[in-house]
Amino acid sequence: MGIFRLNRFRDLRRAQRTDVDHLAHIDLNDDAPPLNCIIADISANGAKLTIGGRHEVPDEVILTFRRRCRVVRRGDGQIGVEFV
């Protein structure tokens, strides 16, 4: 069984993340008002955003500080983004 064990929680991030609790806004690139979110953690390459509820988020968004992002993970009321 030992050869089939996988470390499912191995951290594959390229940069160290810093925990934060910062209110931000997501520009959805259309005529909709900005979406409120909380930046849960952030690194030089990306961030984890808590968006709450069920919101449709396009593949590319702009955070309030005008940083273009690509959505790389979705689930449980959170999305992971990579800065592009």
C-alpha positions as CSV (number, residue, x, y, z in Angstrom):
1,M,0.0,0.0,0.0
2,G,2.9,2.4,0.6
3,I,3.7,2.8,-3.1
4,F,0.1,3.9,-3.7
5,R,0.0,6.6,-1.1
6,L,-0.1,10.1,-2.5
7,N,0.4,13.3,-0.6
8,R,-2.8,15.0,-1.8
9,F,-2.1,18.1,0.1
10,R,1.4,18.8,-1.2
11,D,1.9,22.6,-1.8
12,L,2.8,23.2,-5.4
13,R,2.8,27.0,-5.2
14,R,5.8,28.8,-6.7
15,A,5.8,31.6,-4.2
16,Q,5.2,31.8,-0.5
17,R,1.7,33.0,0.5
18,T,0.9,35.6,3.2
19,D,-2.4,35.4,5.1
20,V,-4.4,38.6,4.9
21,D,-8.0,39.6,5.6
22,H,-8.5,42.5,3.2
23,L,-11.7,43.7,1.6
24,A,-11.4,44.1,-2.2
25,H,-13.6,44.3,-5.3
26,I,-13.6,42.3,-8.5
27,D,-14.4,44.0,-11.8
28,L,-16.3,41.4,-13.8
29,N,-15.4,43.1,-17.1
30,D,-19.0,43.8,-18.0
31,D,-21.7,46.3,-17.0
32,A,-22.4,44.6,-13.7
33,P,-21.3,46.4,-10.5
34,P,-18.1,45.2,-8.9
35,L,-18.3,42.0,-6.8
36,N,-17.2,42.3,-3.1
37,C,-14.6,39.8,-2.0
38,I,-12.0,39.3,0.8
39,I,-8.4,38.5,-0.1
40,A,-7.7,35.5,2.2
41,D,-4.0,35.1,1.2
42,I,-1.7,36.6,-1.4
43,S,1.7,36.0,-3.0
44,A,3.8,37.5,-5.7
45,N,2.0,35.2,-8.2
46,G,-1.6,35.1,-7.1
47,A,-4.2,35.2,-4.3
48,K,-7.1,33.3,-2.7
49,L,-10.3,35.3,-2.8
50,T,-13.4,34.6,-0.7
51,I,-16.5,35.6,-2.7
52,G,-19.3,34.0,-0.8
53,G,-22.6,32.9,-2.3
54,R,-23.0,31.7,-5.8
55,H,-21.6,34.2,-8.2
56,E,-20.6,33.6,-11.8
57,V,-17.0,34.7,-12.2
58,P,-15.5,34.9,-15.7
59,D,-12.0,33.3,-16.3
60,E,-10.3,36.7,-16.2
61,V,-11.1,39.5,-13.8
62,I,-9.5,42.7,-12.4
63,L,-9.1,43.3,-8.7
64,T,-9.6,46.7,-7.2
65,F,-5.9,47.5,-7.4
66,R,-6.1,46.9,-11.1
67,R,-4.2,43.7,-11.3
68,R,-5.3,41.4,-14.1
69,C,-5.9,37.8,-12.9
70,R,-6.8,34.4,-14.3
71,V,-9.1,32.1,-12.3
72,V,-7.2,28.9,-11.7
73,R,-9.4,27.2,-9.1
74,R,-13.0,27.3,-8.0
75,G,-14.9,25.8,-5.1
76,D,-16.6,26.1,-1.8
77,G,-17.3,29.9,-2.1
78,Q,-13.7,30.6,-2.9
79,I,-11.6,31.1,-6.1
80,G,-7.9,31.0,-6.6
81,V,-6.4,33.5,-9.0
82,E,-3.0,33.9,-10.7
83,F,-1.7,37.3,-11.6
84,V,-1.1,37.8,-15.3
